[in-house]
């Protein structure tokens, strides 16, 4: 069974920073795969936040986080991190690591349907 283990959530004040980390199962940490972070706030649909292509570190970001969040990957550790700066109360949500997206750049996407595997989630709370 594919495992994705998230860590790094917590509570911060507006303007603060957090780094989320996802340890990715070796079975899906593949050259033409991509890994993403999604989030879901209470009463809202799950939305894609950022994604990274393992092969060449190409990235995608939701408009709401561009310039504030940075996604990165470490091949040696098989981790995908999400550095979140200038956090706002609207960033409060459960954050999920997602994997299993395949097909390289052609199918690189922040759509939920592109991902097969999901972590358990880590809570991020930003207070004003």
C-alpha positions as protocol buffer text, in pm:
chain_id: "A"
residue {
  index: 1
  type: UNK
  ca { x: 0 y: 0 z: 0 }
}
residue {
  index: 2
  type: UNK
  ca { x: 135 y: 341 z: -98 }
}
residue {
  index: 3
  type: UNK
  ca { x: 217 y: 558 z: 201 }
}
residue {
  index: 4
  type: UNK
  ca { x: 239 y: 933 z: 223 }
}
residue {
  index: 5
  type: UNK
  ca { x: 338 y: 1070 z: 562 }
}
residue {
  index: 6
  type: UNK
  ca { x: 281 y: 1440 z: 626 }
}
residue {
  index: 7
  type: UNK
  ca { x: 423 y: 1651 z: 904 }
}
residue {
  index: 8
  type: UNK
  ca { x: 479 y: 2014 z: 996 }
}
residue {
  index: 9
  type: UNK
  ca { x: 131 y: 2150 z: 1051 }
}
residue {
  index: 10
  type: UNK
  ca { x: 50 y: 2376 z: 1343 }
}
residue {
  index: 11
  type: UNK
  ca { x: -84 y: 2710 z: 1455 }
}
residue {
  index: 12
  type: UNK
  ca { x: 68 y: 3044 z: 1365 }
}
residue {
  index: 13
  type: UNK
  ca { x: -35 y: 3408 z: 1357 }
}
residue {
  index: 14
  type: UNK
  ca { x: -99 y: 3606 z: 1042 }
}
residue {
  index: 15
  type: UNK
  ca { x: 225 y: 3672 z: 861 }
}
residue {
  index: 16
  type: UNK
  ca { x: 395 y: 3368 z: 1006 }
}
residue {
  index: 17
  type: UNK
  ca { x: 555 y: 3074 z: 830 }
}
residue {
  index: 18
  type: UNK
  ca { x: 529 y: 2696 z: 835 }
}
residue {
  index: 19
  type: UNK
  ca { x: 692 y: 2418 z: 639 }
}
residue {
  index: 20
  type: UNK
  ca { x: 499 y: 2104 z: 560 }
}
residue {
  index: 21
  type: UNK
  ca { x: 685 y: 1789 z: 465 }
}
residue {
  index: 22
  type: UNK
  ca { x: 563 y: 1472 z: 292 }
}
residue {
  index: 23
  type: UNK
  ca { x: 765 y: 1152 z: 287 }
}
residue {
  index: 24
  type: UNK
  ca { x: 667 y: 977 z: -35 }
}
residue {
  index: 25
  type: UNK
  ca { x: 652 y: 603 z: -85 }
}
residue {
  index: 26
  type: UNK
  ca { x: 924 y: 481 z: -319 }
}
residue {
  index: 27
  type: UNK
  ca { x: 662 y: 317 z: -543 }
}
residue {
  index: 28
  type: UNK
  ca { x: 533 y: 660 z: -652 }
}
residue {
  index: 29
  type: UNK
  ca { x: 849 y: 867 z: -628 }
}
residue {
  index: 30
  type: UNK
  ca { x: 923 y: 813 z: -996 }
}
residue {
  index: 31
  type: UNK
  ca { x: 1089 y: 1017 z: -1268 }
}
residue {
  index: 32
  type: UNK
  ca { x: 778 y: 1115 z: -1464 }
}
residue {
  index: 33
  type: UNK
  ca { x: 548 y: 1143 z: -1164 }
}
residue {
  index: 34
  type: UNK
  ca { x: 431 y: 1453 z: -987 }
}
residue {
  index: 35
  type: UNK
  ca { x: 344 y: 1520 z: -623 }
}
residue {
  index: 36
  type: UNK
  ca { x: 111 y: 1787 z: -491 }
}
residue {
  index: 37
  type: UNK
  ca { x: -26 y: 1955 z: -185 }
}
residue {
  index: 38
  type: UNK
  ca { x: -399 y: 2012 z: -154 }
}
residue {
  index: 39
  type: UNK
  ca { x: -601 y: 2175 z: 120 }
}
residue {
  index: 40
  type: UNK
  ca { x: -955 y: 2166 z: 246 }
}
residue {
  index: 41
  type: UNK
  ca { x: -1109 y: 2422 z: 475 }
}
residue {
  index: 42
  type: UNK
  ca { x: -1429 y: 2349 z: 672 }
}
residue {
  index: 43
  type: UNK
  ca { x: -1731 y: 2375 z: 446 }
}
residue {
  index: 44
  type: UNK
  ca { x: -1522 y: 2415 z: 133 }
}
residue {
  index: 45
  type: UNK
  ca { x: -1410 y: 2185 z: -144 }
}
residue {
  index: 46
  type: UNK
  ca { x: -1059 y: 2048 z: -157 }
}
residue {
  index: 47
  type: UNK
  ca { x: -833 y: 2262 z: -373 }
}
residue {
  index: 48
  type: UNK
  ca { x: -491 y: 2218 z: -525 }
}
residue {
  index: 49
  type: UNK
  ca { x: -224 y: 2439 z: -371 }
}
residue {
  index: 50
  type: UNK
  ca { x: 102 y: 2342 z: -539 }
}
residue {
  index: 51
  type: UNK
  ca { x: 252 y: 2059 z: -740 }
}
residue {
  index: 52
  type: UNK
  ca { x: 600 y: 1956 z: -847 }
}
residue {
  index: 53
  type: UNK
  ca { x: 725 y: 1735 z: -1125 }
}
residue {
  index: 54
  type: UNK
  ca { x: 987 y: 1493 z: -993 }
}
residue {
  index: 55
  type: UNK
  ca { x: 1188 y: 1487 z: -1316 }
}
residue {
  index: 56
  type: UNK
  ca { x: 1276 y: 1854 z: -1352 }
}
residue {
  index: 57
  type: UNK
  ca { x: 1120 y: 2033 z: -1053 }
}
residue {
  index: 58
  type: UNK
  ca { x: 865 y: 2211 z: -1269 }
}
residue {
  index: 59
  type: UNK
  ca { x: 600 y: 2360 z: -1044 }
}
residue {
  index: 60
  type: UNK
  ca { x: 237 y: 2468 z: -1045 }
}
residue {
  index: 61
  type: UNK
  ca { x: 73 y: 2698 z: -792 }
}
residue {
  index: 62
  type: UNK
  ca { x: -279 y: 2809 z: -717 }
}
residue {
  index: 63
  type: UNK
  ca { x: -320 y: 3182 z: -775 }
}
residue {
  index: 64
  type: UNK
  ca { x: -407 y: 3232 z: -410 }
}
residue {
  index: 65
  type: UNK
  ca { x: -62 y: 3118 z: -292 }
}
residue {
  index: 66
  type: UNK
  ca { x: 170 y: 3239 z: -569 }
}
residue {
  index: 67
  type: UNK
  ca { x: 459 y: 3436 z: -428 }
}
residue {
  index: 68
  type: UNK
  ca { x: 394 y: 3309 z: -75 }
}
residue {
  index: 69
  type: UNK
  ca { x: 428 y: 2930 z: -97 }
}
residue {
  index: 70
  type: UNK
  ca { x: 718 y: 2729 z: -239 }
}
residue {
  index: 71
  type: UNK
  ca { x: 712 y: 2359 z: -319 }
}
residue {
  index: 72
  type: UNK
  ca { x: 1034 y: 2160 z: -342 }
}
residue {
  index: 73
  type: UNK
  ca { x: 1153 y: 1803 z: -352 }
}
residue {
  index: 74
  type: UNK
  ca { x: 1454 y: 1614 z: -218 }
}
residue {
  index: 75
  type: UNK
  ca { x: 1533 y: 1299 z: -414 }
}
residue {
  index: 76
  type: UNK
  ca { x: 1767 y: 1158 z: -152 }
}
residue {
  index: 77
  type: UNK
  ca { x: 1502 y: 1178 z: 121 }
}
residue {
  index: 78
  type: UNK
  ca { x: 1201 y: 1125 z: -109 }
}
residue {
  index: 79
  type: UNK
  ca { x: 1033 y: 1423 z: 47 }
}
residue {
  index: 80
  type: UNK
  ca { x: 821 y: 1702 z: -95 }
}
residue {
  index: 81
  type: UNK
  ca { x: 809 y: 2015 z: 117 }
}
residue {
  index: 82
  type: UNK
  ca { x: 574 y: 2310 z: 112 }
}
residue {
  index: 83
  type: UNK
  ca { x: 725 y: 2627 z: 252 }
}
residue {
  index: 84
  type: UNK
  ca { x: 443 y: 2862 z: 346 }
}
residue {
  index: 85
  type: UNK
  ca { x: 523 y: 3227 z: 416 }
}
residue {
  index: 86
  type: UNK
  ca { x: 309 y: 3533 z: 482 }
}
residue {
  index: 87
  type: UNK
  ca { x: 30 y: 3310 z: 605 }
}
residue {
  index: 88
  type: UNK
  ca { x: -323 y: 3444 z: 620 }
}
residue {
  index: 89
  type: UNK
  ca { x: -633 y: 3326 z: 807 }
}
residue {
  index: 90
  type: UNK
  ca { x: -771 y: 3212 z: 469 }
}
residue {
  index: 91
  type: UNK
  ca { x: -488 y: 2956 z: 455 }
}
residue {
  index: 92
  type: UNK
  ca { x: -640 y: 2773 z: 752 }
}
residue {
  index: 93
  type: UNK
  ca { x: -721 y: 2421 z: 635 }
}
residue {
  index: 94
  type: UNK
  ca { x: -627 y: 2057 z: 648 }
}
residue {
  index: 95
  type: UNK
  ca { x: -338 y: 2009 z: 408 }
}
residue {
  index: 96
  type: UNK
  ca { x: -296 y: 1684 z: 218 }
}
residue {
  index: 97
  type: UNK
  ca { x: -6 y: 1539 z: 27 }
}
residue {
  index: 98
  type: UNK
  ca { x: -111 y: 1370 z: -297 }
}
residue {
  index: 99
  type: UNK
  ca { x: 82 y: 1137 z: -525 }
}
residue {
  index: 100
  type: UNK
  ca { x: 35 y: 905 z: -816 }
}
residue {
  index: 101
  type: UNK
  ca { x: 12 y: 1162 z: -1087 }
}
residue {
  index: 102
  type: UNK
  ca { x: 186 y: 1021 z: -1394 }
}
residue {
  index: 103
  type: UNK
  ca { x: 274 y: 1115 z: -1748 }
}
residue {
  index: 104
  type: UNK
  ca { x: 526 y: 1391 z: -1699 }
}
residue {
  index: 105
  type: UNK
  ca { x: 466 y: 1744 z: -1829 }
}
residue {
  index: 106
  type: UNK
  ca { x: 188 y: 1639 z: -2062 }
}
residue {
  index: 107
  type: UNK
  ca { x: -46 y: 1556 z: -1774 }
}
residue {
  index: 108
  type: UNK
  ca { x: 108 y: 1772 z: -1502 }
}
residue {
  index: 109
  type: UNK
  ca { x: -188 y: 1918 z: -1317 }
}
residue {
  index: 110
  type: UNK
  ca { x: -339 y: 2046 z: -993 }
}
residue {
  index: 111
  type: UNK
  ca { x: -665 y: 1866 z: -1057 }
}
residue {
  index: 112
  type: UNK
  ca { x: -767 y: 1615 z: -790 }
}
residue {
  index: 113
  type: UNK
  ca { x: -850 y: 1355 z: -1053 }
}
residue {
  index: 114
  type: UNK
  ca { x: -482 y: 1342 z: -1155 }
}
residue {
  index: 115
  type: UNK
  ca { x: -377 y: 1193 z: -820 }
}
residue {
  index: 116
  type: UNK
  ca { x: -435 y: 841 z: -695 }
}
residue {
  index: 117
  type: UNK
  ca { x: -295 y: 843 z: -344 }
}
residue {
  index: 118
  type: UNK
  ca { x: -357 y: 1073 z: -50 }
}
residue {
  index: 119
  type: UNK
  ca { x: -203 y: 1125 z: 290 }
}
residue {
  index: 120
  type: UNK
  ca { x: -396 y: 1159 z: 614 }
}
residue {
  index: 121
  type: UNK
  ca { x: -354 y: 1534 z: 629 }
}
residue {
  index: 122
  type: UNK
  ca { x: -195 y: 1785 z: 862 }
}
residue {
  index: 123
  type: UNK
  ca { x: -381 y: 2081 z: 1011 }
}
residue {
  index: 124
  type: UNK
  ca { x: -270 y: 2439 z: 954 }
}
residue {
  index: 125
  type: UNK
  ca { x: -437 y: 2713 z: 1156 }
}
residue {
  index: 126
  type: UNK
  ca { x: -362 y: 3081 z: 1103 }
}
residue {
  index: 127
  type: UNK
  ca { x: -501 y: 3325 z: 1356 }
}
residue {
  index: 128
  type: UNK
  ca { x: -552 y: 3696 z: 1303 }
}
